[in-house]
Amino acid sequence: MNFIETMERCKREGAVVIGLGTSNLPLIRYLTSHGISVEARDRKTEDAIPDTVRELTSLGASLVLGEGYLSDIPPRVIFRSPGIRPDAGGIPDALARGGFLTSEMELFFAGTRARLFGVTGSDGKTTTTTILGKLLALAAQRQGGEGYVGGNIGCPLVDRTDDMTDRDLAALELSSFQLMTMTDAPEVAVVTNVTPNHLNWHVDYEEYIAAKATILGAGCRRAILNYENPITRSMADRTSAEVVFFSSQAIAVPEEVTGGFLYVKDGAITYAKSGEERALLPVSAIRLPGRHNLENYMAALGAAMDVATAEEMAAVAAEFTGVAHRIEPVGEKRGVRFYNSSIDSTPTRTAAALHAMEGEESITLICGGYDKNIPFLPLGEAILQAKNVKTVVLTGATADKIAAAILEAAAKTPRALQVLTERDFDSAVRLAARRTEAGGIVLLSPACASFDAFANFEVRGNRFRALVAAL
């Protein structure tokens, strides 16, 4: 159904909203503001979310709370929270009886008049989306519009749908959870990379890859893909969009690439197509360390290069020093510097963080957290290869799995490395601080999600910051 058809059916039958998280509360406000009756469902009980219950009751929504929230779902327009699988509980039965499954993001895609630029990937999507959002904000302002950042970061945008115009530009970070059931695609799509992730939620790696590839579907006119990642490179065969590859490796433009290529030439990120080249940004202008951040800039510039000027690209690079919780300096105590990279929720992110800090002499690394059933051997290998990592403090639910991976990697790359385990997060941070001598660094780069102990990576990073301040 298109936007008008969806809204008209909601007005006739009412809507069911499953999950009362960050994105669905603005959705309920939007639906009720259009005279739509809403049945809101969530696993949490009324006692756990009293403020939310009061607001929804004042909006006229009915509530189904507690363990049975996925049972007996009426066959209406059903909006699922990204974290709820489309085949969970009574959703398939409701669809079999004539229900229609959608989401806040799908409604926004169908209804907005803004130009949409989407970013997905296993790693780097938050930084890439943030850079892209800053570029689009400058470009939109120049043409009399506004720039927006939403999706997995920023603010939910569905309740701004009616106010947006075709002069507006929106950068959207999109997770595999959001993309899994989407039928529309952004005009410009970026896939930063794909590595194993969220395998506790997806039935297998192939489902995860397929969900990511949905961003390249109908409506996508340009795809920006990482040439160095085999899976993203192969995604060129899954889309009818113009494909632009990017690579931070020192290689010439591959002959088989016809849609365009972003690479470094003469010290600048350069776009090449059909024998013509265009320098976009000097690498020296980037204020973020590490090759992964060079790749993030390549992806963002590739997405924005038809709307943003070279001056706007330079202005963003001069101003942007990184997102919070990404190799963020949070203090120095007794000559030990502390860095918060709580956003590193996969082994590849932690490997990138270690690569970015390869100039440091001594690192104590804090790893561990929620178990997403992803392999940790690549993390063990990255830790052993990073000669400046002297001590690893493991914490959380995955401590034993990471310890085993380090031991396996050490059989191939033996070297002196102290591995300690402290399950409690606060105690782990204090232990890392005690074991690090002046001149060294304590780096929180968990390689895991936070949900075993924290609501999200921001809460985890803020706790780390507070613990450092209290040392």
Residue pairs with C-beta under 8 A, 6 or more apart in sequence:
1 9
1 100
1 102
2 110
3 107
3 110
3 111
6 77
6 100
6 102
6 107
6 110
7 34
7 36
7 111
9 76
9 77
9 100
10 31
10 34
10 36
10 76
10 77
11 34
11 35
11 36
13 76
13 77
14 36
14 37
14 38
14 39
14 74
14 76
15 31
15 36
15 37
15 38
15 39
15 76
15 77
15 78
15 79
16 38
16 39
16 41
16 73
16 74
16 76
16 77
16 78
16 79
16 94
16 99
17 24
17 27
17 28
17 31
17 38
17 39
17 40
17 41
17 61
17 79
18 24
18 41
18 42
18 69
18 70
18 73
18 78
18 79
18 80
18 81
18 84
18 91
19 41
19 42
19 80
19 81
19 82
19 83
19 84
20 40
20 41
20 42
20 44
20 49
20 52
20 56
20 81
21 81
21 82
21 83
22 156
23 81
23 82
23 104
23 105
23 156
23 158
24 40
24 79
24 81
24 104
25 52
25 55
25 156
26 104
26 155
26 156
26 158
26 159
27 79
27 104
27 107
27 156
27 158
27 159
28 38
28 40
28 56
28 59
28 61
29 59
29 159
30 158
30 159
30 161
31 38
32 38
32 59
32 60
32 61
33 159
37 60
37 61
37 62
38 56
38 59
38 60
38 61
38 62
39 61
39 62
39 63
39 64
39 74
39 76
40 56
40 61
40 62
40 63
40 64
41 63
41 64
41 65
41 69
41 70
41 73
42 49
42 64
42 65
42 69
43 65
43 66
43 67
43 69
44 65
44 66
45 65
45 66
46 53
46 63
46 65
53 63
53 65
56 63
57 63
69 89
70 84
70 88
70 89
70 90
70 91
71 89
71 90
72 90
73 89
73 90
73 91
73 93
73 94
73 99
74 94
74 99
75 94
75 95
75 97
75 98
75 99
76 94
76 99
76 100
77 99
77 100
77 102
78 91
78 94
78 95
78 99
78 100
78 101
78 102
79 102
79 103
79 104
79 107
80 86
80 91
80 101
80 102
80 103
80 181
81 103
82 103
82 105
82 175
82 177
82 178
83 177
83 201
84 91
85 201
86 101
86 180
86 181
91 99
91 101
95 101
101 181
102 181
103 178
103 181
103 182
104 156
104 158
105 151
105 158
105 172
105 174
105 178
105 182
106 181
106 182
106 183
106 184
107 158
107 161
108 150
108 157
108 158
108 161
109 116
109 182
109 184
109 186
110 184
111 158
111 161
111 162
112 157
112 161
112 164
112 170
113 164
113 165
113 166
113 168
114 145
114 148
114 164
114 165
114 166
114 168
114 169
114 170
115 166
115 168
115 169
115 170
115 187
115 307
116 170
116 172
116 186
116 187
116 188
117 132
117 136
117 169
117 170
117 171
117 172
117 186
117 187
117 188
117 189
117 190
117 303
117 304
118 151
118 172
118 174
118 185
118 186
118 188
118 189
118 190
118 215
119 125
119 128
119 129
119 132
119 171
119 172
119 173
119 174
119 189
119 190
119 192
119 299
119 303
120 173
120 174
120 175
120 176
120 179
120 189
120 190
120 191
120 192
120 212
120 215
121 128
121 190
121 191
121 192
121 193
121 194
121 212
121 226
121 232
122 192
122 193
122 194
122 195
122 196
122 197
122 346
122 348
123 192
123 193
123 195
123 292
123 346
123 348
123 349
123 352
124 192
124 193
124 292
124 295
124 296
124 299
124 349
124 352
125 152
125 173
125 174
125 190
125 192
126 152
126 153
126 173
126 323
126 326
126 343
127 288
127 293
127 296
127 322
127 323
127 326
128 190
128 192
128 296
128 299
128 300
129 149
129 151
129 152
129 153
129 171
129 172
129 173
129 300
130 149
130 153
130 320
130 323
131 296
131 297
131 300
131 316
131 320
132 171
132 190
132 299
132 300
132 303
132 304
133 147
133 148
133 149
133 154
133 171
134 147
134 316
134 319
134 320
135 300
135 301
135 304
135 307
135 308
135 312
135 313
135 316
136 147
136 148
136 169
136 170
136 171
136 304
136 307
136 308
137 146
137 147
137 169
138 147
138 308
138 312
138 315
138 316
139 147
139 169
139 304
139 307
139 308
139 309
139 312
140 146
140 147
140 167
140 168
140 169
141 147
142 309
142 312
143 167
144 167
145 165
145 167
145 168
145 169
146 164
146 167
146 168
146 169
147 168
147 169
147 170
147 171
148 154
148 157
148 160
148 164
148 168
148 169
148 170
148 171
149 155
149 170
149 171
149 172
149 173
150 156
150 157
150 170
150 171
150 172
150 173
151 157
151 172
151 173
151 174
151 175
151 178
152 173
152 174
152 175
152 178
153 173
154 173
157 170
157 172
164 170
169 307
172 186
174 186
174 215
176 197
176 198
176 202
176 208
176 211
176 212
177 198
177 201
177 211
179 211
179 212
179 214
179 215
180 207
180 211
180 214
182 214
182 215
182 217
183 217
183 218
184 217
184 218
184 219
185 214
185 215
185 216
185 217
185 218
185 219
185 220
186 215
186 219
186 220
187 219
187 220
187 221
187 222
188 220
188 221
188 222
188 223
188 224
188 303
189 215
189 216
189 220
189 222
189 223
189 224
189 239
189 241
190 223
190 224
190 225
190 299
190 300
190 302
190 303
191 212
191 213
191 215
191 216
191 223
191 224
191 225
191 226
191 232
191 235
192 226
192 232
192 295
192 296
192 299
193 226
193 229
193 231
193 232
193 348
194 208
194 209
194 212
194 229
194 231
194 232
195 229
195 346
195 347
195 348
196 205
196 208
196 346
196 374
196 375
197 208
197 345
197 346
197 372
197 374
198 208
198 372
198 374
199 205
199 208
199 372
199 373
199 374
200 371
200 372
200 373
201 372
202 208
202 211
209 231
212 235
213 235
213 238
213 239
216 223
216 235
216 238
216 239
216 241
217 239
220 239
220 240
220 241
221 241
221 242
222 241
222 242
222 243
222 244
222 303
223 235
223 236
223 239
223 241
223 242
223 243
223 244
224 244
224 245
224 246
224 262
224 299
224 302
224 303
225 232
225 233
225 235
225 236
225 243
225 244
225 245
225 246
226 232
226 233
226 245
226 246
226 247
226 295
226 299
227 233
227 245
227 246
227 247
227 254
227 257
227 261
228 247
228 248
228 249
233 245
236 243
236 245
236 259
242 259
242 260
243 259
243 260
244 259
244 260
244 261
244 262
244 271
244 302
245 254
245 257
245 259
245 260
245 261
245 262
246 261
246 262
246 263
246 295
246 298
246 299
246 302
247 261
247 262
247 263
247 298
248 263
248 264
248 291
248 294
248 295
248 298
249 263
250 264
251 263
253 261
253 263
253 272
254 261
258 274
259 273
260 271
260 272
260 273
260 302
261 271
261 272
261 273
262 269
262 270
262 271
262 272
262 280
262 298
262 301
262 302
263 269
263 270
263 272
263 298
264 270
264 283
264 294
265 272
265 277
265 279
266 279
267 282
267 283
267 284
268 279
268 280
268 281
268 282
268 283
269 279
269 280
269 281
269 282
269 283
269 294
269 297
269 298
269 301
270 277
270 278
270 279
270 280
271 277
271 278
271 280
271 301
271 302
271 305
272 278
278 305
279 310
280 301
280 305
280 310
280 313
281 297
281 301
281 310
281 313
281 314
281 317
283 294
285 314
285 317
285 318
286 293
286 294
286 297
286 317
287 317
287 318
287 320
287 321
287 322
288 296
288 297
288 320
288 321
288 322
289 327
289 356
289 357
290 327
290 352
290 353
290 355
290 356
291 352
291 355
291 356
292 352
292 355
292 356
293 322
293 356
297 317
301 308
301 313
304 313
322 328
323 343
324 458
324 461
325 340
325 341
325 342
325 343
325 457
325 458
325 461
326 341
326 343
326 344
327 339
327 340
327 341
327 353
327 356
327 357
327 443
328 339
328 340
328 341
328 461
329 337
329 338
329 339
329 340
330 338
330 339
330 340
330 464
330 465
330 468
330 469
331 337
331 338
331 465
331 468
331 469
331 471
332 338
333 433
333 468
333 471
334 438
334 471
335 437
335 438
335 439
336 433
336 436
336 437
336 438
336 439
336 440
336 441
336 442
337 440
337 441
337 442
338 433
338 441
338 442
338 444
338 464
338 468
339 357
339 441
339 442
339 443
339 444
340 444
340 461
340 464
340 465
341 349
341 350
341 353
341 443
341 444
341 445
342 444
342 446
342 450
342 457
342 458
342 460
342 461
342 464
343 349
343 457
343 461
344 350
344 352
344 353
344 445
344 446
344 447
345 369
345 446
345 447
345 448
345 449
345 450
345 457
346 374
346 447
346 448
347 374
347 375
347 376
347 378
347 379
347 382
347 447
348 378
349 445
349 447
350 365
350 367
350 379
350 382
350 445
350 446
350 447
351 378
351 379
351 382
353 443
353 445
354 363
354 365
354 382
354 383
354 386
354 389
354 443
354 445
355 386
357 363
357 388
357 441
357 443
358 386
358 388
360 388
360 441
361 388
361 439
361 440
362 388
362 390
362 436
362 437
362 439
362 440
362 441
363 386
363 388
363 389
363 390
363 391
363 440
363 441
363 442
363 443
364 389
364 390
364 391
364 392
364 393
364 432
364 435
364 436
364 440
364 441
364 442
364 443
365 383
365 389
365 391
365 392
365 393
365 443
365 445
366 392
366 393
366 395
366 428
366 429
366 432
366 442
366 443
366 444
366 445
366 446
367 379
367 392
367 393
367 394
367 395
367 398
367 402
367 445
367 446
367 447
367 448
368 394
368 395
368 396
368 397
368 398
368 399
368 402
368 428
368 446
368 447
368 448
369 395
369 396
369 397
369 398
369 446
369 447
369 448
369 449
369 450
369 451
369 452
369 453
369 460
370 396
370 397
370 398
370 448
370 449
370 450
370 451
370 452
370 453
371 397
371 398
371 401
371 448
371 452
372 448
372 449
375 405
376 398
376 401
376 402
376 404
376 405
376 447
377 405
377 408
377 409
379 402
379 405
379 406
379 447
380 402
380 405
380 406
380 407
380 408
380 409
380 410
381 409
381 412
381 413
383 389
383 392
383 406
383 409
383 417
384 406
384 409
384 410
384 412
384 413
384 415
384 417
385 413
387 415
389 417
390 416
390 417
390 418
390 440
391 417
391 418
391 419
391 420
391 432
391 435
391 436
392 402
392 406
392 417
392 418
392 419
392 420
393 420
393 421
393 422
393 428
393 431
393 432
393 435
394 400
394 402
394 403
394 419
394 420
394 421
394 422
394 428
395 421
395 422
395 423
395 424
395 425
395 427
395 428
396 423
396 425
396 446
396 448
396 452
396 453
397 448
397 452
398 448
398 452
399 421
399 423
400 421
402 447
403 419
403 421
406 417
406 419
410 417
418 435
420 431
420 435
422 428
422 431
425 453
425 454
425 460
425 463
426 463
426 467
429 442
429 444
429 464
429 467
429 468
430 467
430 471
432 442
433 442
433 468
433 471
436 442
442 468
444 460
444 461
444 464
446 460
449 457
450 456
450 457
450 459
450 460
453 460
454 460
454 463
